[in-house]
């Protein structure tokens, strides 16, 4: 009996100790929850490139080559919202993709003002360049990327409306490769049907996710020679068969040369070897808009259903989740592409509210919560 009373006393003391510690901890902080997770928003970034009375259209792509050189690939300039404050809409609005705007260029009266489509800004968001010479090629800008293994830092652009992708010198002066035929859909070695993304192997071999209409991955050598393709049309939204896909929206590759494919409409990630052999699947990943492989070998994903950022290890284990849906500054509504610079700053392109945003890590934040820096070219690659 005495032993039992002692056990109860010890148990009660432990409960009081834990409760007291928790209460003390709570007393040091008030409130809870935040919009931007492990990051803080950099305000007024970028500076408005479209001029007084206008704002950027739907933001399809963003890529940070360095903290002082960030590419934004967006869909023209549109009239400001009614409050006149660029980047801070009054309320949730219909997609900047739509709302009566005609990206097909068939109706000039309903086409956005077609400038500042591919622009480059510095760390303060000030425009330092704009590739106006290529505006005639763009229909529906989708992604902007640089191969991490390319010492010349060519810029790659993907436009699912033009059915093309381009490799351009870093200074923007010369197109060195064009794949696809302008506004011609196809499902063969020379055509795409709304391509979406690109990923590379260290030797320059690259893979294109293709895409909204086609449901495949296409592999090319470093010179753009077709090598092979895989993928079949599935039955969305609950397809479970390996290799069957719907809305093949993004692609990434790890250091073991495994290819990760965002099977967006089926809310899953499929994993293949570099020749299309099925290896694994991660189900229950809500509408993956963009997938990103960091150098420390984690896969981060922008979730198109909940507007959260999720981070996984390469066994598919969910490690973290954060982010808030909304059109307010720091919120997300359809992060179509995101990028991280060498300083750890995060850049996002909201496709549904038409805005790029920049975030910096909060002071003292746990690095494990952040999106890692991008893949690096090393001797081991």
C-alpha positions in Angstrom: 0.0 0.0 0.0 2.8 2.4 0.9 4.6 1.6 -2.4 1.4 2.3 -4.3 1.0 5.7 -2.5 4.6 6.5 -3.3 4.1 5.8 -7.0 1.0 8.0 -7.1 2.9 10.8 -5.3 5.8 10.6 -7.8 3.3 10.5 -10.7 1.4 13.5 -9.4 4.7 15.4 -8.9 5.8 14.7 -12.5 2.4 15.9 -13.8 2.7 19.1 -11.8 6.2 19.6 -13.0 5.4 19.1 -16.6 2.2 21.3 -16.3 4.1 24.0 -14.6 6.8 24.0 -17.2 4.3 24.2 -19.9 2.4 27.0 -18.2 5.6 28.9 -17.7 6.5 28.4 -21.4 3.1 29.6 -22.4 3.4 32.7 -20.2 6.5 33.8 -22.1 4.6 33.9 -25.4 1.1 35.1 -26.4 -0.9 34.2 -29.5 -0.1 31.6 -32.0 0.0 30.7 -35.6 1.5 32.7 -38.4 1.2 33.1 -42.2 4.7 32.5 -43.4 6.1 29.6 -41.4 9.9 29.6 -41.1 10.2 32.7 -43.3 9.4 36.3 -43.2 8.1 38.2 -46.2 10.3 40.8 -47.9 7.9 43.7 -48.4 7.5 45.6 -51.6 9.5 43.0 -53.6 9.7 43.2 -56.6 9.2 46.7 -57.6 6.3 47.0 -60.1 7.8 46.5 -63.6 4.5 47.4 -65.4 4.2 51.0 -64.5 1.5 53.2 -62.9 -2.0 51.6 -63.2 -0.7 48.1 -64.1 0.5 45.0 -62.4 2.0 41.8 -63.5 -0.3 39.1 -64.9 -0.3 35.5 -63.9 3.2 34.5 -62.6 4.1 31.2 -64.1 7.8 31.0 -63.4 10.6 32.3 -61.1 14.2 31.3 -60.8 17.0 32.8 -58.6 20.3 32.4 -60.4 21.9 34.4 -57.5 20.5 36.7 -54.8 21.1 39.6 -57.2 19.8 38.0 -60.4 16.2 36.6 -60.3 14.3 35.7 -63.4 10.5 36.2 -63.5 8.5 34.6 -66.3 4.9 36.1 -66.2 2.0 36.6 -68.5 2.1 40.3 -69.4 0.8 43.4 -67.6 -2.8 43.8 -66.4 -4.7 46.8 -65.0 -4.3 47.2 -61.2 -7.0 46.1 -58.9 -9.4 48.7 -57.6 -7.5 49.8 -54.5 -4.5 50.9 -56.7 -2.0 49.0 -54.5 0.0 46.6 -56.6 0.5 43.2 -55.1 -2.0 43.7 -52.3 -5.5 42.8 -53.6 -8.6 43.8 -51.7 -10.0 40.3 -51.6 -9.7 36.9 -53.3 -10.1 37.3 -57.0 -10.6 35.0 -60.0 -7.4 33.7 -61.6 -5.2 36.3 -63.3 -5.0 33.6 -65.9 -8.6 34.1 -66.8 -11.0 36.9 -65.8 -11.7 37.6 -69.4 -8.1 37.8 -70.6 -7.2 36.0 -73.8 -3.7 34.5 -73.8 -4.3 32.9 -77.2 -3.7 36.3 -78.9 -6.8 35.8 -81.0 -8.6 38.8 -79.5 -6.3 41.8 -79.2 -8.9 43.7 -77.1 -8.8 41.0 -74.4 -5.0 40.3 -74.5 -2.8 41.5 -71.7 -0.3 44.2 -72.4 2.4 42.0 -73.6 5.7 43.3 -72.2 8.0 42.5 -69.2 7.2 38.9 -69.8 10.7 37.7 -69.1 12.3 40.1 -66.7 15.3 40.0 -64.4 15.4 41.8 -61.0 18.1 42.3 -58.4 18.0 41.5 -54.7 15.9 44.7 -54.0 13.4 43.8 -56.7 14.6 46.5 -59.1 14.4 45.5 -62.8 17.8 45.1 -64.4 16.8 43.6 -67.7 13.8 42.5 -69.8 14.0 40.2 -72.8 11.4 42.1 -74.9 13.0 40.7 -78.1 11.4 37.3 -77.5 7.8 38.4 -76.6 6.5 37.3 -80.0 7.4 33.7 -79.1 5.5 33.6 -75.8 1.9 32.5 -75.5 1.5 31.1 -72.0 4.8 31.3 -70.0 5.2 28.4 -67.7 8.7 27.9 -66.2 12.1 29.5 -66.2 15.1 27.3 -65.2 18.9 27.0 -65.3 20.6 23.6 -65.5 22.7 23.4 -62.2 25.5 21.5 -64.0 25.9 24.1 -66.9 28.9 26.3 -66.4 27.6 28.7 -69.0 24.3 29.2 -67.1 22.0 29.0 -70.1 18.4 30.0 -69.4 15.7 27.6 -70.3 12.1 28.7 -70.9 9.0 26.5 -71.1 5.8 27.8 -72.7 3.0 25.4 -72.8 0.8 27.7 -75.0 3.4 27.9 -77.7 4.2 24.1 -77.3 7.9 24.9 -77.1 10.9 25.2 -74.9 14.1 27.3 -75.6 17.7 27.3 -74.4 19.1 30.9 -74.4 22.5 32.3 -73.6 22.7 33.8 -70.1 22.9 37.4 -71.6 19.7 36.8 -73.5 21.3 37.5 -76.9 21.0 34.1 -78.6 18.7 31.1 -78.7 20.9 28.1 -79.0 18.2 25.4 -79.0 14.5 25.2 -79.7 12.3 22.1 -79.2 8.7 21.8 -80.3 6.8 23.6 -83.1 5.1 26.9 -82.5 1.5 26.4 -81.4 1.5 22.9 -83.0 0.6 20.0 -80.6 1.9 16.5 -81.1 2.9 13.3 -79.4 6.0 12.4 -81.2 9.8 13.0 -81.1 9.5 16.6 -82.3 6.3 17.9 -80.7 4.8 18.5 -77.3 1.2 18.9 -76.1 1.5 21.6 -73.4 4.9 20.8 -71.8 5.5 21.9 -68.3 9.0 21.5 -66.8 12.6 20.3 -67.3 15.2 18.4 -65.2 18.8 17.5 -65.9 21.4 14.8 -65.3 25.0 16.0 -64.7 26.0 15.1 -68.3 23.4 17.4 -69.7 20.8 14.8 -70.5 17.4 16.3 -69.8 13.8 15.2 -69.2 10.7 17.2 -70.1 7.4 16.7 -68.4 4.8 16.8 -71.1 2.3 17.8 -69.7 -1.3 19.0 -69.7 -2.5 17.2 -72.8 0.2 14.6 -73.3 0.8 12.4 -70.2 4.4 11.5 -70.6 8.1 12.2 -69.8 10.4 12.8 -72.8 14.2 12.2 -72.5 16.7 14.0 -74.7 20.5 14.0 -74.8 22.5 17.2 -74.1 22.2 18.3 -77.7 18.4 17.9 -77.8 18.3 14.5 -79.6 15.3 12.5 -78.7 16.1 9.3 -76.7 12.9 7.8 -75.4 9.6 8.5 -73.8 7.3 6.9 -71.2 3.9 7.4 -69.6 0.3 6.7 -70.5 -3.0 8.6 -69.9 -4.6 7.6 -66.7 -8.1 8.0 -65.2 -8.0 11.0 -62.9 -8.4 11.8 -60.1 -7.8 8.3 -58.6 -5.5 6.6 -61.0 -3.3 4.1 -59.1 -1.5 2.2 -62.0 2.2 2.8 -62.3 3.2 4.9 -65.3 -0.3 6.2 -65.9 -0.6 9.9 -65.3 -2.7 13.0 -65.7 -1.4 16.6 -65.8 2.3 15.8 -65.7 3.2 19.1 -64.2 6.7 19.0 -62.8 9.9 16.9 -62.7 13.0 16.6 -60.5 16.0 14.3 -60.3 18.0 13.2 -57.2 21.8 12.4 -57.0 21.0 8.7 -57.6 19.5 9.7 -61.0 16.0 8.8 -59.9 13.3 10.8 -61.7 10.4 12.2 -59.7 7.3 13.1 -61.6 4.4 15.3 -60.3 1.3 13.4 -61.4 -0.8 16.4 -60.4 -4.3 15.4 -61.2 -3.9 12.2 -59.3 -2.3 13.8 -56.3 0.8 11.7 -56.2 4.5 11.6 -57.0 5.7 8.8 -59.2 9.4 7.8 -59.2 11.2 6.1 -62.1 14.8 5.3 -63.1 16.3 7.3 -65.9 14.9 5.0 -68.5 11.4 5.0 -67.3 11.3 1.9 -65.1 8.8 2.4 -62.3 10.4 2.4 -58.9 7.9 3.9 -56.3 4.9 6.1 -55.7 4.0 8.6 -53.0 0.2 8.8 -52.8 -1.7 11.5 -51.0 0.3 14.5 -52.2 -2.5 17.0 -52.9 -2.2 18.4 -56.4 1.6 18.9 -56.6 2.2 22.1 -58.6 6.0 22.2 -58.4 8.5 19.7 -57.1 12.0 20.8 -56.2 15.1 18.7 -55.3 17.5 20.4 -52.9 21.2 19.7 -52.7 20.7 18.0 -49.3 18.4 15.6 -51.0 14.9 16.5 -49.8 11.9 17.0 -52.1 9.9 20.2 -51.4 6.5 20.6 -53.0 4.1 23.4 -53.5 0.6 22.0 -52.9 -2.0 23.4 -55.2 -5.0 22.3 -53.1 -4.1 23.6 -49.7 -1.4 26.2 -50.8 1.1 24.7 -48.4 4.8 23.9 -48.8 5.6 20.3 -47.9 9.0 18.8 -47.4 9.8 15.0 -47.7 12.8 12.8 -47.3 13.5 10.6 -50.3 11.7 7.7 -48.7 8.5 9.7 -49.0 8.2 10.6 -45.3 6.6 14.0 -44.7 9.0 16.2 -42.6 7.3 19.6 -42.5 4.3 21.5 -43.8 3.5 25.2 -43.6 1.9 28.0 -45.6 -1.4 29.9 -45.7 -3.9 30.2 -48.5 -4.8 33.8 -49.4 -4.2 36.8 -51.6 -2.8 38.8 -48.6 1.0 39.5 -48.7 2.8 36.4 -47.6 -0.2 34.1 -48.4 -0.2 31.7 -51.4 -2.7 31.0 -54.1 -1.2 28.5 -56.6 2.6 28.5 -56.2 3.4 27.5 -59.8 7.2 27.5 -59.4 9.6 28.4 -56.5 13.3 28.8 -56.2 16.0 29.3 -53.5 19.1 31.3 -53.8 22.5 30.7 -52.3 21.6 32.7 -49.2 18.5 30.6 -48.5 16.0 33.2 -49.6 12.8 31.7 -51.1 11.1 33.1 -54.2 7.5 32.1 -55.2 5.4 32.7 -58.3 1.7 32.8 -57.6 -0.2 31.8 -60.7 -3.7 32.6 -59.5 -3.2 36.1 -58.1 -0.4 37.2 -60.4 2.5 38.0 -58.2 6.1 37.0 -57.4 7.1 37.1 -53.7 10.4 36.9 -51.8 10.9 35.5 -48.3 14.0 35.4 -46.1 14.5 32.9 -43.3 13.5 34.1 -39.9 16.3 34.8 -37.5 17.3 31.7 -35.5 15.0 29.4 -37.4 15.6 25.7 -37.5 17.3 25.0 -40.9 15.4 21.7 -41.2 12.2 23.7 -41.7 13.6 25.6 -44.7 13.6 24.7 -48.4 17.2 23.7 -49.1 19.6 25.4 -51.5 19.5 24.0 -55.1 21.5 21.2 -56.5 25.2 21.9 -57.0 27.6 20.6 -59.6 30.3 18.6 -57.8 32.9 16.1 -58.9 30.8 13.3 -57.4 27.9 14.3 -59.8 
